[in-house]
Amino acid sequence: MSASLGIIRSRTRKYGAVMALVVLSGCGGGLAEEPLDSMTAQQIFERGEAQVERGNPDDAAFTFGEIERLYPYSEFAQRALIMQAYSYHRDGDYENSRASAQRFLDFYPAEDDAPYAAYLLALSYYDQIDDVGRDQGLTFQALQALRAVIERYPDSDYARSSILKFDLAFDHLAAKEMEIGRYYLKRGHYAAAANRFRTVVEDFQTTVHTPEALHRLVESYLSIGLVDEAQSAGAILGHNYRSTEWYESSYALLNGQGLPAEVSGDNWLASIYRQVLRGEWL
């Protein structure tokens, strides 16, 4: 059983009873589960828990949904809604998981399980993030939802996990920019490539892709004759990432043309160097 389910189950023990499935004899002498509309809210909830534990989250999601239909104003209806969101997510039905989690937040925004509902909503986007070759709309949505968990519930059990996933999703976006930039660079579209690498340096500078982005800027700018920009990119590499292979490669490129890796001219990279690295804001 997952940690998340364990947390939720521990909160529901105050409602009572040992888990059991109620069965009746069927017409043909076999066993059949008791119809849900003849069971109490607690019994239905326990059946849903059992279905989750048996590895049937799709059945569990339906069962938890029946509590809301049959006992909409019971205490178990609230627990069932968060468990429905969990069950859908475990079944890989992210759209319905997101819908259930959002409904919980709409109906019970101040309840103890609200942080978990917000976290499930974020996961419904995050767990759909694919390889960097796909559209990154879900990544942006995951970042927004994870930020909501971090900002609204900073002291919750889910804030730390959200921070880690936020950083990974952020890195994912930078990787996408790098992939597109490399594509343009290989095909000789140097200006388009430089724009992508510039985005990484300006908007994703805390990711692991920044050193390579600076090196690719050196390559791109040298290819289109923007020597000052190439030298400035090399200077930033030398200041922050001197021990990396990317600085060595950029140094070799610049040195091969008799150019030092130093700030030159008045361009956007020179401004970054002066403002951020040297503190010269005026």
Residue pairs with C-beta under 8 A, 6 or more apart in sequence:
1 9
1 53
2 90
4 86
4 116
5 52
5 86
7 116
7 157
8 79
8 82
8 83
8 86
8 113
8 116
9 49
11 79
11 112
11 113
12 45
12 79
15 42
15 45
15 75
15 76
15 79
16 42
17 42
17 46
19 46
19 49
19 50
20 46
21 33
21 46
21 47
21 50
22 33
22 34
22 39
22 43
23 31
23 32
23 33
23 34
24 31
24 32
24 34
25 31
25 32
26 32
33 47
34 43
36 44
36 47
36 63
36 66
36 70
37 66
37 70
39 47
41 67
41 70
41 71
41 74
41 75
41 76
41 77
41 80
42 76
44 63
44 64
44 66
44 67
44 70
44 71
44 76
44 80
45 64
45 67
45 76
45 79
45 80
45 83
47 63
48 60
48 63
48 64
48 67
48 80
48 83
48 87
49 60
49 83
51 57
51 59
51 60
51 63
51 87
52 60
52 83
52 86
52 87
52 90
57 87
57 88
57 90
57 91
58 87
58 91
58 93
60 83
60 84
60 87
61 84
61 87
61 88
61 91
61 93
61 96
61 100
64 80
64 81
64 83
64 84
64 87
65 80
65 84
67 74
67 76
67 77
67 80
68 77
68 80
68 81
68 84
71 77
78 104
78 107
78 108
78 111
78 113
79 113
81 100
81 103
81 104
81 107
81 108
82 100
82 101
82 104
82 113
82 116
82 117
82 120
84 100
85 97
85 98
85 100
85 101
85 104
85 117
85 120
85 121
86 97
86 120
88 94
88 96
88 97
88 100
89 97
89 120
89 123
89 124
89 127
94 124
94 125
94 127
94 128
95 124
97 120
97 121
97 123
97 124
98 120
98 121
98 124
98 125
101 117
101 118
101 120
101 121
101 124
102 117
102 121
104 111
104 113
104 114
104 117
105 114
105 117
105 118
105 121
108 114
108 117
114 153
115 149
115 152
115 153
115 156
115 157
115 158
115 159
116 156
116 157
116 158
118 145
118 148
118 149
118 152
118 153
118 158
119 149
119 156
119 158
119 161
119 162
121 145
122 142
122 145
122 146
122 148
122 149
122 162
122 165
124 145
125 138
125 139
125 141
125 142
125 145
126 142
126 145
126 146
126 165
126 169
128 138
128 142
129 138
129 139
129 142
129 169
129 172
130 138
132 172
132 175
132 176
132 179
133 179
136 172
136 173
136 176
139 169
139 172
139 173
139 176
140 173
142 165
142 169
143 166
143 169
143 170
143 173
146 162
146 163
146 165
146 166
146 169
147 166
149 156
149 158
149 159
149 162
150 159
150 162
150 163
150 166
153 159
170 204
170 206
170 207
171 204
171 207
171 208
171 209
173 204
174 200
174 204
174 207
174 209
174 213
175 209
177 196
177 197
177 199
177 200
177 204
177 209
177 213
178 196
178 197
178 200
178 209
178 212
178 213
178 216
180 196
181 193
181 194
181 195
181 196
181 197
181 200
181 213
181 216
182 193
182 216
183 193
184 190
184 192
184 193
184 196
185 193
185 216
185 219
185 220
188 223
190 220
190 221
190 223
190 224
191 220
191 224
193 216
193 220
194 216
194 217
194 220
194 221
194 224
197 213
197 214
197 216
197 217
197 220
198 213
198 217
198 268
200 207
200 209
200 210
200 213
201 210
201 213
201 214
201 217
201 269
201 272
202 268
202 272
204 210
210 241
211 237
211 240
211 241
211 244
211 246
211 247
212 246
214 233
214 234
214 236
214 237
214 241
214 246
214 250
215 233
215 237
215 246
215 247
215 249
215 250
217 229
217 230
217 233
217 269
218 230
218 233
218 234
218 237
218 250
218 253
218 254
219 250
219 253
221 227
221 229
221 230
221 233
222 230
222 253
222 254
222 257
226 267
227 259
227 264
228 264
228 265
228 267
228 270
229 265
229 267
229 268
229 269
230 253
230 254
230 259
231 254
231 259
231 260
231 261
231 262
231 263
231 264
231 265
232 262
232 263
232 264
232 265
232 267
232 269
232 270
232 272
232 273
233 250
233 269
234 247
234 250
234 251
234 254
234 259
234 261
234 262
235 261
235 262
235 263
235 269
235 273
236 269
236 272
236 273
236 277
237 244
237 246
237 247
237 250
237 261
238 247
238 251
238 261
239 273
239 277
240 277
241 247
247 261
250 261
251 261
254 260
254 261
263 269
263 270
263 273
263 274
264 270
274 280
275 281
